[in-house]
Amino acid sequence: MKLNEFYAGQTFTTQSIEITKESLTQFAAEFDPQYMHLDEEKAKAGRFNGIIASGIQTMAVSFKLWVETGSYGEDIIAGTAMNHIKFIKPVYPGDVLHCLVNVIEIKEKRNETGLVTVRLTTFNQNDEQVFEGELTVLIKK
C-alpha cells in the first residue's frame, strides 16, 4: 500500500503463530542467552515458573506477523523508528500470538515519500496482551 492508502485509525489483524519451545530456545541461544529463556530448571524456580520467550523474540514475531499481512508490499523503503516498546506479559512455549495493528500517524514528506506509524499490540491465545510497540516506516506516496 502506498502512503495515501493508509489513514489514522485504520486497523489490521494479523494471522497467528505458535511460539514453540524449539523456536524459543533457538532464538534465545543465538540472541538472548539468559537463563529464563534456556535453563528450564533454573527458570522453574524463578518468577515465571518456566522458560519464557525473549522480549526481543516477541517483538520480532509481532513485526513478522504485521509484515506478512502484505500491507506495505513493495512500497516500503525502510524502517525509521521503534518507540514505546512494552513487554507486558511473558510468552511461554505453546503460546499462540496474533497482533492488532493500528495506524496512528501519517506524515507526508516532500520527496514522494512519507512516514506511517503503527502501533503493534500483540495478544496470546487467551486474548491477554503480551506486547505493545510503535513502528514507523518510510513509504512511497
Contacts in CASP RR format, 6 or more apart in sequence:
PFRMAT RR
TARGET T0000
AUTHOR 0000-0000-0000
METHOD contacts of the structure
MODEL  1
MKLNEFYAGQTFTTQSIEITKESLTQFAAEFDPQYMHLDEEKAKAGRFNG
IIASGIQTMAVSFKLWVETGSYGEDIIAGTAMNHIKFIKPVYPGDVLHCL
VNVIEIKEKRNETGLVTVRLTTFNQNDEQVFEGELTVLIKK
1 71 0 8 1.000
1 72 0 8 1.000
1 73 0 8 1.000
1 75 0 8 1.000
1 139 0 8 1.000
2 75 0 8 1.000
2 139 0 8 1.000
2 140 0 8 1.000
2 141 0 8 1.000
3 75 0 8 1.000
3 106 0 8 1.000
3 108 0 8 1.000
3 113 0 8 1.000
3 114 0 8 1.000
3 116 0 8 1.000
3 139 0 8 1.000
3 140 0 8 1.000
3 141 0 8 1.000
4 141 0 8 1.000
6 103 0 8 1.000
6 106 0 8 1.000
6 116 0 8 1.000
6 139 0 8 1.000
7 103 0 8 1.000
7 106 0 8 1.000
8 103 0 8 1.000
8 104 0 8 1.000
8 105 0 8 1.000
8 106 0 8 1.000
9 102 0 8 1.000
9 103 0 8 1.000
9 104 0 8 1.000
10 102 0 8 1.000
10 103 0 8 1.000
11 100 0 8 1.000
11 101 0 8 1.000
11 102 0 8 1.000
11 103 0 8 1.000
12 66 0 8 1.000
12 69 0 8 1.000
12 71 0 8 1.000
12 100 0 8 1.000
12 101 0 8 1.000
12 102 0 8 1.000
13 98 0 8 1.000
13 99 0 8 1.000
13 100 0 8 1.000
13 101 0 8 1.000
14 65 0 8 1.000
14 66 0 8 1.000
14 68 0 8 1.000
14 69 0 8 1.000
14 98 0 8 1.000
14 99 0 8 1.000
14 100 0 8 1.000
14 101 0 8 1.000
15 65 0 8 1.000
15 68 0 8 1.000
15 69 0 8 1.000
15 98 0 8 1.000
16 65 0 8 1.000
16 96 0 8 1.000
16 97 0 8 1.000
16 98 0 8 1.000
16 125 0 8 1.000
17 61 0 8 1.000
17 64 0 8 1.000
17 65 0 8 1.000
17 96 0 8 1.000
17 97 0 8 1.000
17 98 0 8 1.000
18 94 0 8 1.000
18 95 0 8 1.000
18 96 0 8 1.000
18 97 0 8 1.000
19 53 0 8 1.000
19 57 0 8 1.000
19 58 0 8 1.000
19 61 0 8 1.000
19 91 0 8 1.000
19 92 0 8 1.000
19 93 0 8 1.000
19 94 0 8 1.000
19 95 0 8 1.000
19 96 0 8 1.000
19 97 0 8 1.000
20 93 0 8 1.000
20 94 0 8 1.000
21 51 0 8 1.000
21 93 0 8 1.000
21 94 0 8 1.000
23 57 0 8 1.000
24 37 0 8 1.000
24 51 0 8 1.000
24 52 0 8 1.000
24 53 0 8 1.000
24 54 0 8 1.000
24 57 0 8 1.000
24 91 0 8 1.000
24 93 0 8 1.000
25 37 0 8 1.000
25 38 0 8 1.000
25 51 0 8 1.000
27 37 0 8 1.000
27 53 0 8 1.000
27 54 0 8 1.000
27 56 0 8 1.000
27 57 0 8 1.000
27 60 0 8 1.000
28 34 0 8 1.000
28 37 0 8 1.000
28 38 0 8 1.000
28 53 0 8 1.000
28 54 0 8 1.000
28 57 0 8 1.000
29 38 0 8 1.000
31 54 0 8 1.000
31 56 0 8 1.000
31 57 0 8 1.000
32 54 0 8 1.000
32 55 0 8 1.000
32 56 0 8 1.000
32 57 0 8 1.000
34 54 0 8 1.000
35 42 0 8 1.000
35 43 0 8 1.000
36 42 0 8 1.000
36 43 0 8 1.000
36 46 0 8 1.000
36 48 0 8 1.000
36 50 0 8 1.000
36 51 0 8 1.000
36 52 0 8 1.000
37 43 0 8 1.000
37 51 0 8 1.000
37 52 0 8 1.000
37 53 0 8 1.000
37 54 0 8 1.000
38 51 0 8 1.000
39 51 0 8 1.000
40 50 0 8 1.000
40 51 0 8 1.000
43 49 0 8 1.000
43 50 0 8 1.000
43 51 0 8 1.000
43 52 0 8 1.000
44 50 0 8 1.000
48 90 0 8 1.000
48 92 0 8 1.000
50 92 0 8 1.000
51 92 0 8 1.000
51 93 0 8 1.000
52 90 0 8 1.000
52 91 0 8 1.000
52 92 0 8 1.000
53 90 0 8 1.000
53 91 0 8 1.000
53 92 0 8 1.000
53 93 0 8 1.000
53 95 0 8 1.000
55 87 0 8 1.000
55 91 0 8 1.000
55 131 0 8 1.000
57 91 0 8 1.000
58 87 0 8 1.000
58 91 0 8 1.000
58 97 0 8 1.000
58 122 0 8 1.000
58 130 0 8 1.000
58 131 0 8 1.000
59 82 0 8 1.000
59 85 0 8 1.000
59 87 0 8 1.000
59 131 0 8 1.000
59 133 0 8 1.000
61 97 0 8 1.000
61 122 0 8 1.000
62 97 0 8 1.000
62 99 0 8 1.000
62 120 0 8 1.000
62 122 0 8 1.000
62 131 0 8 1.000
62 133 0 8 1.000
63 120 0 8 1.000
63 135 0 8 1.000
65 97 0 8 1.000
65 98 0 8 1.000
65 99 0 8 1.000
65 122 0 8 1.000
66 99 0 8 1.000
66 101 0 8 1.000
66 118 0 8 1.000
66 120 0 8 1.000
66 135 0 8 1.000
69 101 0 8 1.000
71 101 0 8 1.000
72 137 0 8 1.000
72 139 0 8 1.000
75 139 0 8 1.000
75 140 0 8 1.000
76 137 0 8 1.000
76 138 0 8 1.000
76 139 0 8 1.000
76 140 0 8 1.000
77 113 0 8 1.000
77 137 0 8 1.000
77 138 0 8 1.000
77 139 0 8 1.000
77 140 0 8 1.000
78 137 0 8 1.000
78 138 0 8 1.000
79 135 0 8 1.000
79 136 0 8 1.000
79 137 0 8 1.000
79 138 0 8 1.000
80 115 0 8 1.000
80 136 0 8 1.000
80 137 0 8 1.000
80 138 0 8 1.000
81 117 0 8 1.000
81 134 0 8 1.000
81 135 0 8 1.000
81 136 0 8 1.000
82 133 0 8 1.000
82 134 0 8 1.000
82 135 0 8 1.000
82 136 0 8 1.000
83 133 0 8 1.000
83 134 0 8 1.000
83 136 0 8 1.000
84 132 0 8 1.000
84 133 0 8 1.000
84 134 0 8 1.000
85 132 0 8 1.000
85 133 0 8 1.000
86 131 0 8 1.000
86 132 0 8 1.000
86 133 0 8 1.000
87 130 0 8 1.000
87 131 0 8 1.000
88 129 0 8 1.000
88 130 0 8 1.000
88 131 0 8 1.000
88 132 0 8 1.000
89 124 0 8 1.000
89 128 0 8 1.000
89 129 0 8 1.000
89 130 0 8 1.000
90 130 0 8 1.000
91 97 0 8 1.000
91 124 0 8 1.000
91 130 0 8 1.000
91 131 0 8 1.000
95 124 0 8 1.000
95 125 0 8 1.000
95 130 0 8 1.000
96 124 0 8 1.000
96 125 0 8 1.000
97 122 0 8 1.000
97 123 0 8 1.000
97 124 0 8 1.000
97 130 0 8 1.000
98 122 0 8 1.000
98 123 0 8 1.000
99 120 0 8 1.000
99 121 0 8 1.000
99 122 0 8 1.000
99 123 0 8 1.000
100 120 0 8 1.000
100 121 0 8 1.000
100 123 0 8 1.000
101 118 0 8 1.000
101 119 0 8 1.000
101 120 0 8 1.000
101 121 0 8 1.000
102 118 0 8 1.000
102 119 0 8 1.000
102 121 0 8 1.000
103 116 0 8 1.000
103 117 0 8 1.000
103 118 0 8 1.000
104 117 0 8 1.000
104 118 0 8 1.000
104 119 0 8 1.000
104 134 0 8 1.000
105 115 0 8 1.000
105 116 0 8 1.000
105 117 0 8 1.000
105 136 0 8 1.000
106 114 0 8 1.000
106 115 0 8 1.000
106 116 0 8 1.000
106 117 0 8 1.000
107 114 0 8 1.000
107 115 0 8 1.000
107 117 0 8 1.000
108 114 0 8 1.000
108 141 0 8 1.000
109 115 0 8 1.000
109 138 0 8 1.000
112 140 0 8 1.000
112 141 0 8 1.000
113 138 0 8 1.000
113 139 0 8 1.000
113 140 0 8 1.000
113 141 0 8 1.000
114 138 0 8 1.000
114 139 0 8 1.000
114 140 0 8 1.000
114 141 0 8 1.000
115 136 0 8 1.000
115 137 0 8 1.000
115 138 0 8 1.000
115 139 0 8 1.000
116 136 0 8 1.000
116 137 0 8 1.000
116 139 0 8 1.000
117 134 0 8 1.000
117 135 0 8 1.000
117 136 0 8 1.000
118 134 0 8 1.000
118 135 0 8 1.000
119 132 0 8 1.000
119 133 0 8 1.000
119 134 0 8 1.000
120 131 0 8 1.000
120 132 0 8 1.000
120 133 0 8 1.000
120 134 0 8 1.000
120 135 0 8 1.000
121 129 0 8 1.000
121 131 0 8 1.000
121 132 0 8 1.000
121 133 0 8 1.000
122 129 0 8 1.000
122 130 0 8 1.000
122 131 0 8 1.000
122 132 0 8 1.000
123 129 0 8 1.000
123 130 0 8 1.000
124 130 0 8 1.000
END
